Amino acid sequence: MTSRRAFIAGALSAPVLMRLGGLAFAAPLPRLGDLAKQKGLFFGAAITSEQVTAADGYAALLADQCGAYVAEWESKWGAIEWVRGHREYDSVDTIVAAAKSGGKMLRGHTLLWHFQLPPWADDAVLGSSGAWDELVAPFIFETAKRYAGDIAQWDVVNEVIEPEWQEPDGLRVTPFLAMRGRGYIADAFHLAAAAAPDARLYINEYDLCYAEDDQEKRRAAMLALLERLIADGVPVHGLGLQTHLKIGRTFDASRYRAFLDDVAGLGLDLAITELDVGEGPDPKGDTATRDRRNADEVRKVLEVAFEQKRLTGIVTWSLGDAVSYTRVSGESPDNRGLPFDEFLAPTAMHATLADLFAQADQRSAASS
Ligand code: 9MR
């Protein structure tokens, strides 16, 4: 039995410069991937093929800190089938090769999403009869099959709930719903299961953790959908909780806990799949204050998720702020919301995640 101290020491790596009382000294930075793995969990980040193959500090940090990779956009339909009928897998192959040579687990994201569609997949094409069988199903099947045995968890469908559409079951109105009816989600899972029988198949969704009414509706619709799929014998194995946290929202631990209990009670696994913190357009306070606030937000929400025995792991949406979607999209151009800042220095969130993993109960890891 390893002591906690010895175990943390075993997970220490890249020296970083720390300051104490004016003295600078090198102290090793815990590797989040190793800390997670010790508990039967995974920690990783969304990456691109360029990021993992570059000869730079960010690539080294990814290799050092992550035990898992997920392609941020290169395995989406629009990236792979830019030209109709010609599926191009080179950049995903690069990511898979980098993960394998680095001993990293892979999440796949995503086989079916209403966004980042191929440029030729306009309303007329997607609305044509036969679109599912001729266009959508082959993409799902071929992609899942190509990486069978390599990709451990697939986000089979992404963001299929949207209560704002006012559908009685809360499903988002998408071209897939129009072309196939309400069975399209089940069909996507059956295709993925046939193509990659060993992969753990997930539904991935955002806005499931805060107390606000829209998120309560989303939780209710998601739970009902999962219940229906399971009752129908659909091979769904887990729920991906995107967890794009936002400063200033209301969190109610007991409501979130009840939701996760309900999902796990259906026999499903859980993963935190896209963790980051959005500070909003005008974050208050100095850097240390902002980092503390962001880390506290992460702790507050993740402490509840870590209570779940079915939690399999955590992925942050990028590892460092310089390339974060929150910045790149312009939502919050100097956002600090990840374990590393734009200079690759660890933030308070890094220490919080390290602590959460160190305190976590041991998982069997069998289901991840
Ligand atoms: O971060 C991703 C960005 O690079 C892509 O251009 C975009 C469209 O494919 O998708 C972003 O990732 C999204 C993810 O796939 C689903 N959840 C929301 C993410 C954006 O925050």
Residues whose N, C-alpha, C, O or C-beta is under 5 A from the ligand:
A	BS01	9MR	E72 W73 Q116 Y325
